[in-house]
Amino acid sequence: MSQNTPGHSRGLKKTHKATIAGVAALGAAALTLSLVPGNGSTETEPQALNTSQRVAWSYDANAPQAKALAASVADQHTTIGLQAKLDAAAKAKAQAAVKAKAVKAKAVQAAKVKAAAKAKADAAAKKAAAQAKAAAKAKAAAKAKAAAKKRAATTTAASRSVTRTPVFANNLDGWIREALHIMDKHNIPGTYNGLHKNIMRESSGNPYAINNWDINAINGVPSKGLLQVIYPTFKAYHVKGTKFDQYDPVANIVAAANYAADRYGSIDNVNSAY
């Protein structure tokens, strides 16, 4: 028959074999599926296949088709494995890049923190140095001010001392008072009254009085001045700061008082020729 029957596959003139290849989950197995008419007929007319026809399965590992199929599966496995390795390598590279970026960011942040800390420390050190310099400057200024104040006080004291140095009259009262002023500086004892009574007895207050008749005059050293002091005594007991002149009233009084203090304890203790 040459027509096709609906619901059936096209008829076969001869026995045909159909090879079907499949790949299982645990590997790949090549399967050849041969379709053979159930009655083994060899007729040339197409014949519809039905469910009662027998299906035969056969597998030959040495068959070219099986070998080709196995090689193809192996290539696929190799390709898949290689791709997986490439993907894993790319992923690892990406992760390494992320990690490196994080490490770099952390290092940059640490460097910023360190730089900020250094800047802060430098600023603190600079401030401390400036404060120390200012303190030293203030101390030096205070010291200089104190020294200037001391000098001013000394100058003022000296000026006051000079200012307060009494001016004595050029008469007997003034001579006695000036002599007492000098005697006080040299710790020579004596009073105004003790000096005055002895002066009046010895010279009556004449600074140029001279004794040309006593034993001293006979010996060539006459007594001179307010307190009638001979030259050897005047020379031995002369007080520095006074004139070296027997007739100078102040020098004569001070030298005589110095001699009297040495011999009698004070000019106040002298009541006669001495």
Backbone bond lengths (Angstrom), bond angles and torsions (degrees), N, CA, C in turn:
res aa  C-N    CA-C-N  psi(-1)  N-CA   C-N-CA  omega(-1)  CA-C   N-CA-C  phi
1 M - - - 1.474 - - 1.534 107.34 -
2 S 1.309 113.46 144.85 1.477 118.63 -175.83 1.505 113.54 -108.88
3 Q 1.283 118.96 -2.32 1.469 120.57 -178.16 1.514 111.45 -98.81
4 N 1.258 112.98 161.06 1.475 119.76 179.71 1.488 111.18 -96.80
5 T 1.304 115.11 140.62 1.451 119.73 179.24 1.524 107.96 -100.66
6 P 1.347 115.29 126.57 1.472 118.27 -179.08 1.510 110.26 -56.41
7 G 1.406 113.94 144.43 1.458 119.20 178.43 1.488 113.30 83.22
8 H 1.280 121.80 -2.80 1.461 124.73 178.51 1.498 109.81 -121.02
9 S 1.295 115.89 156.40 1.465 120.66 176.82 1.496 108.97 -76.90
10 R 1.309 114.61 161.84 1.441 120.30 -178.46 1.516 111.00 -61.11
11 G 1.285 118.50 143.95 1.463 124.30 -178.56 1.493 113.18 -66.69
12 L 1.330 118.69 154.99 1.448 124.75 -179.28 1.516 109.43 -113.00
13 K 1.339 118.18 136.03 1.445 122.35 177.17 1.496 110.47 -78.24
14 K 1.378 114.92 -37.44 1.463 120.05 -179.84 1.513 109.56 -128.37
15 T 1.300 112.65 178.67 1.481 116.78 175.53 1.529 107.95 -75.51
16 H 1.325 113.75 119.23 1.507 119.00 179.90 1.518 109.96 -108.94
17 K 1.281 112.67 144.57 1.489 119.44 175.99 1.550 109.59 -115.52
18 A 1.303 115.01 128.11 1.492 119.41 178.64 1.531 108.58 -109.91
19 T 1.275 115.89 127.03 1.472 121.22 -178.79 1.537 109.78 -98.83
20 I 1.271 113.82 123.19 1.490 119.12 -178.68 1.550 108.29 -115.28
21 A 1.369 116.60 127.68 1.496 121.01 179.64 1.532 109.99 -108.19
22 G 1.296 115.05 135.02 1.494 119.14 177.98 1.524 110.88 -137.29
23 V 1.285 115.78 156.76 1.478 121.21 178.31 1.516 107.77 -119.86
24 A 1.345 116.33 117.50 1.466 120.74 -179.45 1.537 110.20 -79.90
25 A 1.371 118.20 171.76 1.465 122.21 -178.43 1.514 112.47 -68.47
26 L 1.358 119.08 -33.58 1.460 121.87 -177.37 1.511 111.56 -92.24
27 G 1.286 120.31 -2.05 1.452 123.67 -178.07 1.497 108.10 168.24
28 A 1.282 116.17 -163.90 1.469 120.30 178.08 1.517 107.48 -126.66
29 A 1.287 116.85 131.81 1.480 122.69 175.55 1.511 108.86 -122.11
30 A 1.295 115.13 131.59 1.483 119.57 179.31 1.526 108.62 -88.94
31 L 1.253 115.07 124.35 1.464 121.89 179.88 1.531 110.40 -119.27
32 T 1.293 114.83 134.52 1.473 119.28 175.68 1.519 107.74 -110.76
33 L 1.305 111.83 121.25 1.471 117.85 -178.62 1.518 109.06 -101.96
34 S 1.354 116.38 118.19 1.484 121.00 178.02 1.514 108.98 -108.09
35 L 1.255 112.81 128.51 1.457 119.62 177.84 1.530 107.92 -100.89
36 V 1.305 115.97 121.37 1.484 121.48 -178.05 1.512 108.13 -125.34
37 P 1.329 117.01 133.65 1.492 119.48 177.12 1.515 109.24 -56.65
38 G 1.320 114.03 142.13 1.445 120.16 -176.61 1.517 114.52 -63.23
39 N 1.335 118.82 -27.67 1.468 120.60 -176.94 1.507 111.64 -100.20
40 G 1.390 115.60 3.88 1.479 118.53 178.31 1.495 111.98 66.74
41 S 1.309 120.31 22.13 1.461 123.02 -176.43 1.497 110.32 -72.30
42 T 1.329 116.26 148.38 1.477 122.61 178.83 1.487 111.36 -115.26
43 E 1.282 115.85 16.63 1.450 117.85 -176.53 1.504 109.28 -67.43
44 T 1.366 111.29 154.67 1.460 118.58 -174.31 1.489 113.19 -87.73
45 E 1.246 119.36 -12.14 1.457 120.66 -179.09 1.526 108.85 -79.45
46 P 1.304 114.92 143.18 1.457 117.36 176.89 1.492 110.88 -61.32
47 Q 1.304 114.75 147.39 1.444 119.99 -176.61 1.512 108.57 -139.12
48 A 1.289 117.03 131.75 1.473 122.02 -176.97 1.522 110.53 -71.40
49 L 1.310 115.34 143.42 1.459 121.99 177.13 1.508 108.69 -96.58
50 N 1.307 114.12 139.90 1.463 117.64 176.66 1.512 108.14 -127.31
51 T 1.305 114.62 178.35 1.467 119.83 -173.99 1.501 113.21 -69.75
52 S 1.306 116.48 -14.88 1.460 118.67 -179.17 1.500 112.32 -85.54
53 Q 1.340 114.00 -9.06 1.478 116.72 178.96 1.517 109.95 -70.39
54 R 1.255 117.46 151.19 1.444 124.39 -173.13 1.533 111.62 -90.27
55 V 1.329 114.46 134.00 1.486 120.04 178.90 1.531 108.17 -109.30
56 A 1.323 115.58 128.80 1.463 120.31 -177.99 1.539 109.93 -113.09
57 W 1.353 116.93 133.60 1.493 122.22 179.56 1.508 108.86 -109.17
58 S 1.312 114.81 134.41 1.461 118.51 176.79 1.523 110.00 -140.99
59 Y 1.397 118.38 146.51 1.484 122.01 179.79 1.512 108.60 -137.35
60 D 1.358 114.23 129.38 1.456 119.99 179.37 1.521 107.79 -129.17
61 A 1.337 118.02 108.93 1.467 122.06 -175.74 1.507 112.85 -66.32
62 N 1.336 116.33 -23.55 1.452 120.03 -178.62 1.512 113.19 -88.97
63 A 1.306 114.24 -4.96 1.463 117.40 -179.67 1.517 109.31 -65.02
64 P 1.310 118.40 143.10 1.480 121.92 179.37 1.517 112.17 -54.76
65 Q 1.335 113.80 -40.19 1.464 117.44 -178.97 1.523 110.61 -65.12
66 A 1.353 116.89 -40.24 1.461 120.89 179.65 1.527 110.79 -66.05
67 K 1.329 115.54 -42.91 1.457 119.77 178.43 1.517 111.69 -62.27
68 A 1.318 116.04 -44.23 1.472 120.94 179.75 1.520 110.31 -62.45
69 L 1.358 113.17 -41.97 1.461 118.53 -179.66 1.533 110.52 -65.33
70 A 1.336 116.79 -41.76 1.468 121.09 178.92 1.520 110.93 -63.70
71 A 1.333 115.90 -42.02 1.470 120.41 178.53 1.521 110.93 -62.92
72 S 1.352 114.17 -39.82 1.464 119.11 179.16 1.521 111.32 -63.82
73 V 1.356 114.29 -42.92 1.465 118.73 178.36 1.527 110.65 -63.93
74 A 1.338 117.61 -42.11 1.465 121.82 179.14 1.523 110.91 -61.49
75 D 1.345 114.26 -42.01 1.479 118.62 177.85 1.521 111.20 -62.00
76 Q 1.356 113.84 -41.66 1.462 118.28 178.94 1.538 110.79 -61.77
77 H 1.372 114.58 -43.97 1.476 118.26 178.13 1.524 110.74 -60.62
78 T 1.342 117.00 -43.38 1.468 121.55 179.19 1.519 110.95 -60.68
79 T 1.342 114.17 -45.50 1.472 119.58 -179.90 1.519 111.33 -62.59
80 I 1.355 114.23 -44.51 1.471 119.07 179.74 1.522 110.68 -62.93
81 G 1.357 116.16 -43.41 1.460 120.53 179.40 1.520 111.84 -62.82
82 L 1.351 114.59 -43.46 1.459 119.77 179.24 1.527 110.92 -62.24
83 Q 1.338 114.93 -43.56 1.466 120.09 -179.82 1.532 110.34 -63.43
84 A 1.353 113.70 -40.79 1.464 118.10 179.06 1.531 110.22 -62.17
85 K 1.369 114.77 -42.37 1.463 118.78 177.69 1.516 111.48 -62.78
86 L 1.344 115.35 -42.10 1.464 119.74 178.81 1.524 111.01 -63.16
87 D 1.342 114.75 -42.83 1.471 119.25 179.08 1.522 110.65 -63.61
88 A 1.358 115.26 -43.28 1.459 119.61 179.79 1.528 110.68 -63.57
89 A 1.347 115.97 -41.98 1.457 120.39 178.84 1.522 111.14 -63.26
90 A 1.349 116.44 -42.12 1.468 120.97 179.22 1.519 110.36 -63.71
91 K 1.355 114.52 -42.26 1.466 119.28 179.23 1.529 110.66 -63.82
92 A 1.341 115.91 -44.69 1.462 120.19 179.13 1.523 110.90 -62.36
93 K 1.348 115.28 -39.37 1.459 120.35 179.25 1.525 110.71 -64.39
94 A 1.356 113.95 -43.09 1.470 118.87 178.96 1.524 110.49 -63.12
95 Q 1.347 115.95 -43.73 1.462 119.99 179.08 1.533 111.08 -63.66
96 A 1.346 115.40 -41.00 1.461 119.82 178.08 1.526 111.06 -62.74
97 A 1.360 114.79 -39.98 1.470 119.72 178.61 1.523 110.47 -63.26
98 V 1.348 116.61 -43.31 1.470 121.06 178.61 1.520 110.24 -62.60
99 K 1.362 114.86 -44.56 1.455 119.80 179.74 1.532 111.19 -63.35
100 A 1.357 115.73 -43.67 1.466 120.56 178.97 1.520 110.54 -62.30
101 K 1.339 115.58 -40.12 1.471 120.34 178.58 1.531 110.37 -63.62
102 A 1.343 115.07 -42.03 1.473 119.42 178.98 1.524 110.59 -64.63
103 V 1.354 116.15 -42.03 1.466 120.49 179.08 1.522 110.39 -63.32
104 K 1.346 115.32 -42.24 1.459 120.22 179.70 1.524 110.77 -64.27
105 A 1.361 114.50 -43.25 1.470 119.05 179.00 1.529 110.10 -61.61
106 K 1.342 115.30 -40.96 1.464 120.19 179.36 1.526 110.41 -64.73
107 A 1.345 115.57 -41.41 1.460 120.08 178.96 1.522 111.01 -64.52
108 V 1.350 115.15 -41.50 1.468 119.80 178.68 1.526 110.10 -62.49
109 Q 1.344 115.78 -43.46 1.465 120.64 179.46 1.531 110.55 -63.35
110 A 1.358 115.62 -42.54 1.464 120.05 178.81 1.527 110.48 -62.97
111 A 1.344 115.74 -40.02 1.466 120.19 178.38 1.522 110.54 -63.99
112 K 1.337 116.59 -39.76 1.464 120.63 178.15 1.525 110.73 -63.75
113 V 1.342 115.39 -44.27 1.464 120.05 179.50 1.533 109.89 -62.41
114 K 1.343 116.12 -44.35 1.464 120.89 180.00 1.523 110.73 -62.85
115 A 1.368 115.85 -42.94 1.458 120.39 179.30 1.525 110.84 -63.45
116 A 1.343 115.50 -41.41 1.469 119.81 179.09 1.522 110.45 -63.94
117 A 1.358 116.31 -42.59 1.466 120.57 179.10 1.531 110.54 -63.25
118 K 1.342 116.72 -41.59 1.466 121.13 179.50 1.522 110.55 -64.71
119 A 1.351 114.80 -43.56 1.461 118.98 178.96 1.524 110.80 -61.23
120 K 1.340 115.20 -40.88 1.467 120.20 179.20 1.528 110.58 -64.93
121 A 1.346 115.29 -44.13 1.469 119.86 179.27 1.523 111.05 -63.95
122 D 1.346 116.23 -41.65 1.463 120.11 178.90 1.524 110.82 -63.29
123 A 1.341 115.43 -42.15 1.463 119.90 178.84 1.522 110.98 -62.88
124 A 1.357 115.68 -42.09 1.466 120.19 179.11 1.531 110.43 -64.19
125 A 1.351 115.91 -43.07 1.462 119.83 179.57 1.526 111.04 -64.28
126 K 1.340 115.81 -40.95 1.459 120.77 178.75 1.519 110.77 -63.75
127 K 1.336 115.64 -41.83 1.464 120.72 179.25 1.526 110.32 -64.60
128 A 1.358 115.50 -44.06 1.466 120.14 179.62 1.529 110.64 -62.38
129 A 1.345 115.99 -41.36 1.463 120.10 179.34 1.528 110.29 -63.98
130 A 1.347 115.79 -42.05 1.465 120.10 179.18 1.523 110.66 -63.70
131 Q 1.341 116.12 -41.13 1.465 120.23 179.13 1.526 110.64 -65.56
132 A 1.345 116.00 -42.16 1.464 120.15 179.22 1.530 110.24 -63.50
133 K 1.336 115.60 -41.06 1.462 120.31 179.58 1.525 110.19 -64.49
134 A 1.349 114.79 -43.68 1.467 119.55 178.82 1.527 110.97 -63.19
135 A 1.361 115.89 -41.42 1.465 120.35 179.27 1.526 110.62 -63.52
136 A 1.355 116.03 -43.46 1.465 120.58 179.23 1.526 110.35 -63.27
137 K 1.327 115.03 -40.79 1.465 120.08 179.74 1.530 110.25 -64.49
138 A 1.359 114.98 -43.83 1.463 120.02 179.41 1.533 110.34 -63.59
139 K 1.351 115.63 -40.83 1.460 120.44 179.35 1.520 111.02 -63.41
140 A 1.355 114.91 -44.12 1.466 119.54 179.10 1.528 110.33 -63.54
141 A 1.352 115.81 -40.61 1.459 119.96 179.31 1.523 110.73 -64.35
142 A 1.358 115.28 -42.12 1.468 119.77 179.18 1.535 110.50 -63.58
143 K 1.346 115.53 -41.00 1.462 120.36 179.60 1.524 110.76 -64.08
144 A 1.344 114.49 -44.10 1.459 119.16 179.39 1.532 110.55 -64.46
145 K 1.329 115.56 -39.47 1.461 120.32 178.89 1.524 110.87 -63.94
146 A 1.365 115.13 -43.00 1.464 119.77 178.90 1.528 111.01 -63.37
147 A 1.360 114.98 -41.70 1.466 119.12 179.27 1.528 110.38 -64.09
148 A 1.343 115.48 -42.41 1.464 119.68 178.96 1.524 110.92 -63.58
149 K 1.345 114.51 -39.68 1.461 119.41 179.03 1.525 110.57 -64.35
150 K 1.353 114.85 -41.30 1.462 119.63 179.23 1.519 110.83 -64.05
151 R 1.348 115.07 -43.18 1.461 119.17 178.51 1.530 110.76 -62.29
152 A 1.346 113.60 -41.70 1.464 117.92 179.69 1.521 110.72 -63.51
153 A 1.370 114.60 -41.04 1.466 118.67 179.50 1.524 110.83 -64.53
154 T 1.361 114.88 -41.48 1.469 118.91 179.03 1.521 110.65 -63.98
155 T 1.341 114.16 -43.76 1.467 118.90 179.09 1.520 110.72 -62.49
156 T 1.358 113.76 -42.31 1.465 118.77 179.66 1.521 110.80 -63.75
157 A 1.375 114.23 -43.30 1.459 118.49 179.24 1.519 110.96 -62.10
158 A 1.357 114.10 -44.00 1.467 118.39 178.95 1.517 110.27 -63.07
159 S 1.345 114.10 -41.98 1.461 118.69 179.28 1.527 110.88 -63.00
160 R 1.346 114.32 -42.94 1.463 118.21 178.80 1.521 111.12 -64.60
161 S 1.393 112.61 -38.08 1.462 116.65 179.24 1.516 110.31 -62.27
162 V 1.343 113.47 -44.02 1.458 117.94 178.42 1.521 109.90 -64.59
163 T 1.354 113.13 -42.08 1.458 117.87 -178.85 1.516 111.72 -65.12
164 R 1.362 114.11 -36.57 1.454 118.56 -176.52 1.532 113.58 -83.88
165 T 1.357 116.22 -7.15 1.466 117.80 177.36 1.536 108.08 -60.42
166 P 1.282 115.06 118.70 1.481 117.20 -174.87 1.525 113.27 -65.98
167 V 1.278 114.93 147.44 1.464 121.30 175.55 1.539 107.04 -100.21
168 F 1.311 115.18 120.96 1.470 119.82 -174.05 1.536 110.62 -100.32
169 A 1.262 113.67 144.57 1.473 119.81 179.17 1.522 110.43 -70.44
170 N 1.317 115.05 149.87 1.466 119.93 -179.04 1.532 109.06 -89.54
171 N 1.314 113.51 64.58 1.468 120.86 175.96 1.514 108.12 -149.38
172 L 1.338 116.45 -177.61 1.457 119.32 -175.60 1.518 111.68 -59.28
173 D 1.319 117.84 -42.84 1.470 120.89 179.83 1.515 110.33 -61.71
174 G 1.344 115.28 -45.13 1.474 119.43 179.85 1.504 112.21 -65.49
175 W 1.363 117.77 -37.98 1.462 120.63 -179.32 1.538 111.04 -65.64
176 I 1.348 114.20 -42.31 1.475 117.85 179.61 1.529 110.66 -64.29
177 R 1.324 116.23 -44.43 1.479 119.78 -178.60 1.533 111.48 -65.48
178 E 1.314 117.13 -39.73 1.479 119.66 178.16 1.525 110.20 -66.61
179 A 1.320 117.61 -38.71 1.471 121.73 177.85 1.525 110.27 -62.93
180 L 1.341 116.37 -43.66 1.473 119.94 177.99 1.536 111.17 -62.25
181 H 1.335 116.80 -36.85 1.477 121.32 178.40 1.533 109.99 -61.72
182 I 1.334 116.86 -42.84 1.472 120.99 -179.77 1.525 110.20 -72.76
183 M 1.341 117.19 -41.15 1.464 121.43 178.99 1.534 111.00 -59.84
184 D 1.323 116.68 -36.81 1.462 120.52 179.47 1.528 111.08 -64.54
185 K 1.302 117.11 -38.02 1.472 121.75 178.43 1.530 111.26 -66.39
186 H 1.329 117.88 -30.84 1.477 122.35 -176.63 1.521 112.19 -105.13
187 N 1.331 116.05 14.40 1.470 121.73 177.48 1.530 112.77 55.09
188 I 1.314 116.02 40.09 1.460 120.54 176.59 1.536 107.14 -97.77
189 P 1.321 117.84 119.61 1.461 120.46 -177.33 1.538 112.81 -70.26
190 G 1.321 113.91 155.09 1.473 119.11 177.62 1.516 110.53 152.29
191 T 1.334 115.44 152.81 1.461 120.57 179.17 1.528 109.69 -123.04
192 Y 1.316 113.90 167.70 1.458 120.41 179.61 1.532 109.22 -59.63
193 N 1.321 115.41 -47.59 1.464 119.86 -177.32 1.531 111.71 -64.42
194 G 1.361 116.20 -40.81 1.466 119.06 179.41 1.504 110.97 -63.54
195 L 1.324 119.09 -40.02 1.463 122.32 178.08 1.541 110.34 -68.91
196 H 1.304 115.43 -46.28 1.471 120.17 -174.11 1.535 111.26 -61.95
197 K 1.338 119.38 -45.49 1.471 122.12 -177.68 1.523 111.73 -63.99
198 N 1.352 116.46 -37.52 1.465 120.43 -179.48 1.526 111.02 -74.28
199 I 1.322 117.03 -36.13 1.463 120.53 177.47 1.539 109.61 -63.55
200 M 1.316 116.29 -46.51 1.458 120.39 -177.85 1.533 111.29 -64.19
201 R 1.339 117.06 -34.28 1.454 120.06 178.95 1.522 111.28 -73.36
202 E 1.340 117.81 -38.42 1.455 122.16 -173.35 1.538 112.90 -84.35
203 S 1.354 118.11 -39.29 1.468 118.65 -173.01 1.521 114.58 -136.93
204 S 1.301 116.37 -0.75 1.470 121.97 -175.48 1.534 111.80 57.66
205 G 1.346 116.45 23.37 1.459 120.86 176.23 1.499 114.15 87.95
206 N 1.364 118.40 12.34 1.463 122.19 179.71 1.525 109.28 -96.30
207 P 1.342 116.76 111.92 1.477 119.48 -178.15 1.529 113.23 -65.77
208 Y 1.326 118.69 -17.01 1.467 121.10 -178.41 1.544 112.38 -104.36
209 A 1.304 114.82 15.56 1.474 118.11 179.33 1.525 110.43 -65.38
210 I 1.387 116.76 144.70 1.458 121.21 -179.83 1.534 108.59 -145.33
211 N 1.304 115.60 139.76 1.475 121.88 179.61 1.519 107.80 -103.05
212 N 1.333 115.97 111.14 1.462 120.68 -177.90 1.530 112.28 -106.62
213 W 1.316 119.45 11.51 1.454 120.51 -174.71 1.525 114.58 -120.42
214 D 1.370 119.79 -20.04 1.475 119.11 -176.36 1.525 111.24 -80.86
215 I 1.334 115.26 -176.33 1.456 121.61 -175.52 1.520 112.05 -61.47
216 N 1.329 114.85 -31.65 1.474 118.39 179.73 1.522 109.74 -66.63
217 A 1.315 115.93 -42.33 1.465 119.74 178.07 1.514 110.61 -63.72
218 I 1.376 115.77 -41.27 1.461 119.85 177.94 1.532 110.32 -60.65
219 N 1.354 116.20 -34.85 1.477 121.24 179.45 1.535 112.43 -82.45
220 G 1.300 117.10 0.89 1.457 121.25 175.48 1.513 114.98 88.31
221 V 1.317 116.19 9.38 1.482 118.97 178.91 1.530 108.01 -128.24
222 P 1.305 118.18 72.67 1.462 120.73 -176.78 1.528 112.21 -65.21
223 S 1.296 116.27 151.40 1.469 122.50 177.18 1.523 108.32 -74.91
224 K 1.347 116.30 138.41 1.469 121.09 -176.44 1.533 111.04 -134.75
225 G 1.318 115.96 158.76 1.457 122.57 170.15 1.511 114.82 83.57
226 L 1.364 113.96 -173.02 1.461 121.65 -174.34 1.517 112.20 -59.65
227 L 1.339 118.51 -39.53 1.468 121.90 -177.33 1.529 111.45 -110.93
228 Q 1.351 116.38 17.67 1.459 122.19 172.42 1.531 112.38 49.10
229 V 1.322 114.34 64.01 1.466 121.81 -179.29 1.525 108.52 -99.87
230 I 1.360 116.45 131.82 1.461 119.28 175.70 1.530 108.70 -77.81
231 Y 1.319 116.75 161.69 1.474 121.70 -174.10 1.523 113.77 -60.08
232 P 1.343 119.92 -46.96 1.473 119.49 -178.96 1.543 111.62 -59.19
233 T 1.335 116.48 -39.60 1.473 119.15 178.90 1.517 110.73 -68.01
234 F 1.355 115.46 -43.52 1.470 119.34 179.37 1.530 110.35 -59.67
235 K 1.325 115.59 -43.79 1.475 120.24 -178.27 1.533 111.06 -64.51
236 A 1.343 117.66 -41.56 1.471 122.00 -177.21 1.528 112.37 -71.27
237 Y 1.345 116.94 -32.93 1.460 119.34 -173.91 1.540 113.61 -113.08
238 H 1.320 114.46 13.05 1.473 118.60 177.42 1.536 109.87 -59.83
239 V 1.316 117.39 138.92 1.470 122.70 -179.39 1.530 108.98 -103.90
240 K 1.343 113.82 129.11 1.450 119.73 -178.74 1.532 110.16 -61.23
241 G 1.311 115.19 138.68 1.461 120.46 -178.37 1.513 111.88 106.25
242 T 1.305 115.13 -12.29 1.474 119.79 176.16 1.524 108.54 -109.65
243 K 1.310 116.37 161.93 1.460 119.95 -179.03 1.538 110.51 -68.11
244 F 1.335 114.84 144.08 1.470 118.80 177.50 1.535 107.22 -90.52
245 D 1.351 113.22 74.32 1.471 120.51 -176.10 1.528 107.94 -150.20
246 Q 1.319 116.55 120.43 1.463 119.98 -177.43 1.533 112.44 -62.31
247 Y 1.316 116.06 -29.26 1.452 119.54 -178.09 1.534 113.08 -84.83
248 D 1.343 116.94 -11.93 1.474 118.57 177.04 1.527 107.70 -67.51
249 P 1.350 119.22 121.81 1.462 121.07 -173.06 1.523 113.65 -59.79
250 V 1.326 118.34 -44.51 1.474 121.89 -177.92 1.521 110.07 -68.61
251 A 1.340 117.94 -47.69 1.461 121.62 -179.96 1.523 110.14 -60.56
252 N 1.367 117.49 -39.88 1.452 121.92 -179.50 1.525 111.09 -65.11
253 I 1.347 117.97 -45.31 1.463 121.87 -179.72 1.520 111.12 -62.74
254 V 1.368 117.64 -47.47 1.470 122.05 -176.44 1.521 110.96 -64.49
255 A 1.334 118.30 -43.62 1.462 121.50 179.69 1.524 110.37 -63.76
256 A 1.360 117.85 -43.60 1.461 121.88 179.82 1.525 110.77 -64.75
257 A 1.365 117.81 -40.60 1.469 121.56 179.45 1.522 110.21 -67.13
258 N 1.341 117.42 -35.38 1.463 121.98 178.60 1.529 110.08 -66.64
259 Y 1.337 116.02 -41.21 1.478 121.13 177.39 1.524 109.89 -65.76
260 A 1.315 118.77 -44.97 1.468 123.12 -178.64 1.523 110.67 -63.37
261 A 1.347 117.30 -38.89 1.467 121.01 178.87 1.519 110.20 -64.24
262 D 1.362 116.11 -37.19 1.449 120.08 -179.10 1.532 111.45 -72.00
263 R 1.331 117.28 -35.50 1.465 120.39 -175.37 1.533 113.68 -96.28
264 Y 1.330 117.37 -35.68 1.469 121.05 -174.53 1.537 114.09 -118.23
265 G 1.319 116.60 -5.01 1.473 120.24 -178.91 1.510 113.35 95.78
266 S 1.335 117.55 -28.44 1.471 121.88 177.93 1.528 108.75 -175.92
267 I 1.319 116.83 151.31 1.467 121.67 175.67 1.524 110.68 -62.44
268 D 1.360 115.31 -23.10 1.466 119.68 179.43 1.532 111.60 -66.22
269 N 1.363 115.48 -20.89 1.481 119.22 -177.43 1.527 112.16 -88.65
270 V 1.334 116.46 -1.44 1.464 120.30 -178.71 1.538 108.90 -94.36
271 N 1.327 115.63 123.09 1.456 119.69 -178.14 1.536 112.20 -126.57
272 S 1.346 116.05 7.34 1.462 120.18 179.55 1.520 107.98 -156.95
273 A 1.322 115.18 -169.71 1.461 118.62 178.10 1.540 109.67 -55.05
274 Y 1.285 115.12 138.05 1.470 119.55 -174.85 1.518 111.94 -132.66
